Amino acid sequence: MVQWRHGTNCEVQGNQEMTRDELGQSQFLIVDDDALSRDIMAGVLDRIGCGKVLCAENADSGLSLARHHKPDFILLDIYMPQVDGWALLDKLRAALPKVVVLMITGSIRPDDFKKSLDKHVDGFCIKPVLPNIMLKALTQAHERRQALR
């Protein structure tokens, strides 16, 4: 299932690095096997003014959509059936080495966070992610990826 959403209003408060224009011009891919989680994350991205959001329900469709659309940001669930987020991360890094990847999970296991550091992901968030936290996470992840270029 492929689903596009377009950002509309943005109510970002505070002194943020990423501007409304930057968010609005960026493309996002959410890869999560849970439909409710995809909808919530897409809604959060919409709320903070993000541009196009593409959703994938599994690793295979996520990789295919990433290769075809080359998003600026990928929000990747860790625990999915068949191919988990860690395995997909390796494939995404091979296909799109400059893409910003945030691991998004409902797990509070310290091992997941540690593994995200070991795998050099750009950001890590625990679901559900509030709009202000998502904005900070995207900004910090974007800065980390820029520093590697």
C-alpha positions as YAML, in Angstrom:
chain: A
units: angstrom
residues:
- id: 1
  name: MET
  ca: [0.00, 0.00, 0.00]
- id: 2
  name: VAL
  ca: [1.39, 3.39, -1.03]
- id: 3
  name: GLN
  ca: [-0.01, 6.54, 0.42]
- id: 4
  name: TRP
  ca: [1.04, 10.16, -0.22]
- id: 5
  name: ARG
  ca: [0.20, 12.95, 2.17]
- id: 6
  name: HIS
  ca: [0.90, 16.64, 1.65]
- id: 7
  name: GLY
  ca: [1.83, 19.01, 4.49]
- id: 8
  name: THR
  ca: [-0.40, 21.99, 5.14]
- id: 9
  name: ASN
  ca: [-0.24, 24.02, 8.34]
- id: 10
  name: CYS
  ca: [2.84, 24.30, 10.48]
- id: 11
  name: GLU
  ca: [2.77, 25.47, 14.08]
- id: 12
  name: VAL
  ca: [6.43, 25.18, 14.98]
- id: 13
  name: GLN
  ca: [7.34, 27.12, 18.10]
- id: 14
  name: GLY
  ca: [10.75, 27.90, 19.44]
- id: 15
  name: ASN
  ca: [14.09, 28.36, 17.76]
- id: 16
  name: GLN
  ca: [14.38, 25.40, 15.39]
- id: 17
  name: GLU
  ca: [17.15, 24.62, 12.91]
- id: 18
  name: MET
  ca: [14.93, 23.22, 10.18]
- id: 19
  name: THR
  ca: [12.65, 25.84, 8.70]
- id: 20
  name: ARG
  ca: [9.13, 25.38, 7.48]
- id: 21
  name: ASP
  ca: [10.40, 25.70, 3.92]
- id: 22
  name: GLU
  ca: [13.02, 23.00, 4.44]
- id: 23
  name: LEU
  ca: [10.48, 20.62, 5.91]
- id: 24
  name: GLY
  ca: [7.90, 21.45, 3.25]
- id: 25
  name: GLN
  ca: [10.34, 20.75, 0.43]
- id: 26
  name: SER
  ca: [11.57, 17.46, 1.88]
- id: 27
  name: GLN
  ca: [10.25, 13.99, 1.09]
- id: 28
  name: PHE
  ca: [9.67, 11.47, 3.86]
- id: 29
  name: LEU
  ca: [9.24, 7.71, 3.85]
- id: 30
  name: ILE
  ca: [7.65, 5.91, 6.80]
- id: 31
  name: VAL
  ca: [8.29, 2.15, 6.91]
- id: 32
  name: ASP
  ca: [6.16, 0.46, 9.57]
- id: 33
  name: ASP
  ca: [4.07, -2.71, 9.51]
- id: 34
  name: ASP
  ca: [1.43, -1.17, 11.80]
- id: 35
  name: ALA
  ca: [-1.15, 0.94, 9.93]
- id: 36
  name: LEU
  ca: [-2.09, 2.99, 12.99]
- id: 37
  name: SER
  ca: [1.57, 3.84, 13.64]
- id: 38
  name: ARG
  ca: [2.01, 4.92, 10.01]
- id: 39
  name: ASP
  ca: [-1.07, 7.14, 10.23]
- id: 40
  name: ILE
  ca: [0.02, 8.70, 13.51]
- id: 41
  name: MET
  ca: [3.54, 9.41, 12.25]
- id: 42
  name: ALA
  ca: [2.19, 10.82, 8.99]
- id: 43
  name: GLY
  ca: [-0.13, 13.06, 11.01]
- id: 44
  name: VAL
  ca: [2.76, 14.26, 13.17]
- id: 45
  name: LEU
  ca: [4.82, 15.04, 10.08]
- id: 46
  name: ASP
  ca: [1.87, 16.91, 8.59]
- id: 47
  name: ARG
  ca: [1.42, 18.89, 11.80]
- id: 48
  name: ILE
  ca: [5.00, 20.15, 11.76]
- id: 49
  name: GLY
  ca: [4.73, 21.14, 8.10]
- id: 50
  name: CYS
  ca: [6.55, 18.34, 6.33]
- id: 51
  name: GLY
  ca: [6.12, 17.95, 2.61]
- id: 52
  name: LYS
  ca: [5.36, 14.69, 0.87]
- id: 53
  name: VAL
  ca: [5.10, 11.60, 3.05]
- id: 54
  name: LEU
  ca: [5.22, 8.16, 1.50]
- id: 55
  name: CYS
  ca: [4.22, 5.13, 3.58]
- id: 56
  name: ALA
  ca: [5.29, 1.50, 3.23]
- id: 57
  name: GLU
  ca: [3.88, -1.42, 5.22]
- id: 58
  name: ASN
  ca: [6.92, -3.71, 5.00]
- id: 59
  name: ALA
  ca: [10.64, -3.75, 4.30]
- id: 60
  name: ASP
  ca: [10.36, -4.87, 0.69]
- id: 61
  name: SER
  ca: [7.98, -2.10, -0.34]
- id: 62
  name: GLY
  ca: [9.98, 0.38, 1.76]
- id: 63
  name: LEU
  ca: [13.21, -0.45, -0.07]
- id: 64
  name: SER
  ca: [11.49, -0.30, -3.45]
- id: 65
  name: LEU
  ca: [9.89, 3.07, -2.69]
- id: 66
  name: ALA
  ca: [13.15, 4.44, -1.28]
- id: 67
  name: ARG
  ca: [15.06, 3.46, -4.40]
- id: 68
  name: HIS
  ca: [12.42, 4.91, -6.69]
- id: 69
  name: HIS
  ca: [11.55, 8.16, -4.84]
- id: 70
  name: LYS
  ca: [14.86, 8.84, -3.04]
- id: 71
  name: PRO
  ca: [13.35, 10.50, 0.04]
- id: 72
  name: ASP
  ca: [15.31, 12.94, 2.19]
- id: 73
  name: PHE
  ca: [14.23, 11.26, 5.44]
- id: 74
  name: ILE
  ca: [13.25, 7.68, 6.31]
- id: 75
  name: LEU
  ca: [11.41, 6.84, 9.54]
- id: 76
  name: LEU
  ca: [12.03, 3.16, 10.07]
- id: 77
  name: ASP
  ca: [10.32, 0.81, 12.50]
- id: 78
  name: ILE
  ca: [12.63, -1.74, 14.11]
- id: 79
  name: TYR
  ca: [10.32, -4.70, 14.67]
- id: 80
  name: MET
  ca: [8.57, -5.85, 11.49]
- id: 81
  name: PRO
  ca: [7.77, -9.37, 10.25]
- id: 82
  name: GLN
  ca: [9.99, -11.09, 7.66]
- id: 83
  name: VAL
  ca: [12.67, -8.37, 7.41]
- id: 84
  name: ASP
  ca: [13.25, -6.17, 10.45]
- id: 85
  name: GLY
  ca: [14.34, -2.55, 10.47]
- id: 86
  name: TRP
  ca: [17.98, -3.38, 11.16]
- id: 87
  name: ALA
  ca: [18.28, -5.56, 8.06]
- id: 88
  name: LEU
  ca: [16.44, -2.96, 5.99]
- id: 89
  name: LEU
  ca: [18.74, -0.23, 7.32]
- id: 90
  name: ASP
  ca: [21.76, -2.01, 5.83]
- id: 91
  name: LYS
  ca: [20.03, -2.23, 2.44]
- id: 92
  name: LEU
  ca: [18.94, 1.42, 2.59]
- id: 93
  name: ARG
  ca: [22.46, 2.57, 3.44]
- id: 94
  name: ALA
  ca: [23.81, 0.62, 0.46]
- id: 95
  name: ALA
  ca: [21.18, 2.07, -1.90]
- id: 96
  name: LEU
  ca: [20.98, 5.63, -0.50]
- id: 97
  name: PRO
  ca: [24.06, 6.37, 1.61]
- id: 98
  name: LYS
  ca: [23.14, 10.04, 2.17]
- id: 99
  name: VAL
  ca: [19.54, 9.56, 3.31]
- id: 100
  name: VAL
  ca: [18.67, 10.61, 6.87]
- id: 101
  name: VAL
  ca: [17.35, 7.57, 8.81]
- id: 102
  name: LEU
  ca: [15.52, 7.69, 12.12]
- id: 103
  name: MET
  ca: [14.69, 4.45, 13.90]
- id: 104
  name: ILE
  ca: [11.18, 4.74, 15.35]
- id: 105
  name: THR
  ca: [10.09, 2.03, 17.77]
- id: 106
  name: GLY
  ca: [7.62, 1.17, 20.48]
- id: 107
  name: SER
  ca: [10.38, -0.71, 22.28]
- id: 108
  name: ILE
  ca: [12.11, 0.74, 25.32]
- id: 109
  name: ARG
  ca: [14.86, -1.88, 25.29]
- id: 110
  name: PRO
  ca: [18.29, -0.31, 25.93]
- id: 111
  name: ASP
  ca: [19.80, -2.77, 23.44]
- id: 112
  name: ASP
  ca: [17.81, -1.15, 20.61]
- id: 113
  name: PHE
  ca: [19.20, 2.28, 21.43]
- id: 114
  name: LYS
  ca: [22.73, 0.90, 21.72]
- id: 115
  name: LYS
  ca: [22.40, -0.90, 18.41]
- id: 116
  name: SER
  ca: [21.23, 2.35, 16.79]
- id: 117
  name: LEU
  ca: [24.50, 3.93, 17.91]
- id: 118
  name: ASP
  ca: [26.51, 0.96, 16.65]
- id: 119
  name: LYS
  ca: [24.71, 1.07, 13.28]
- id: 120
  name: HIS
  ca: [25.22, 4.84, 12.99]
- id: 121
  name: VAL
  ca: [21.59, 5.74, 12.50]
- id: 122
  name: ASP
  ca: [20.91, 9.46, 12.45]
- id: 123
  name: GLY
  ca: [18.15, 9.46, 15.06]
- id: 124
  name: PHE
  ca: [16.14, 7.29, 17.44]
- id: 125
  name: CYS
  ca: [12.63, 7.90, 18.81]
- id: 126
  name: ILE
  ca: [10.21, 5.90, 20.92]
- id: 127
  name: LYS
  ca: [6.57, 5.81, 19.75]
- id: 128
  name: PRO
  ca: [4.35, 7.66, 20.04]
- id: 129
  name: VAL
  ca: [6.39, 10.69, 18.98]
- id: 130
  name: LEU
  ca: [4.95, 14.12, 19.77]
- id: 131
  name: PRO
  ca: [5.28, 16.85, 17.11]
- id: 132
  name: ASN
  ca: [7.83, 18.92, 19.06]
- id: 133
  name: ILE
  ca: [9.97, 15.82, 19.69]
- id: 134
  name: MET
  ca: [9.72, 14.76, 16.04]
- id: 135
  name: LEU
  ca: [10.84, 18.19, 14.89]
- id: 136
  name: LYS
  ca: [13.85, 18.11, 17.21]
- id: 137
  name: ALA
  ca: [14.71, 14.56, 16.17]
- id: 138
  name: LEU
  ca: [14.50, 15.42, 12.46]
- id: 139
  name: THR
  ca: [16.62, 18.53, 12.96]
- id: 140
  name: GLN
  ca: [19.30, 16.70, 14.94]
- id: 141
  name: ALA
  ca: [19.32, 13.75, 12.53]
- id: 142
  name: HIS
  ca: [19.64, 16.11, 9.57]
- id: 143
  name: GLU
  ca: [22.58, 17.87, 11.24]
- id: 144
  name: ARG
  ca: [24.30, 14.54, 11.97]
- id: 145
  name: ARG
  ca: [23.96, 13.40, 8.37]
- id: 146
  name: GLN
  ca: [25.16, 16.79, 7.05]
- id: 147
  name: ALA
  ca: [28.28, 16.52, 9.22]
- id: 148
  name: LEU
  ca: [29.14, 13.21, 7.52]
- id: 149
  name: ARG
  ca: [29.02, 14.66, 4.01]
...
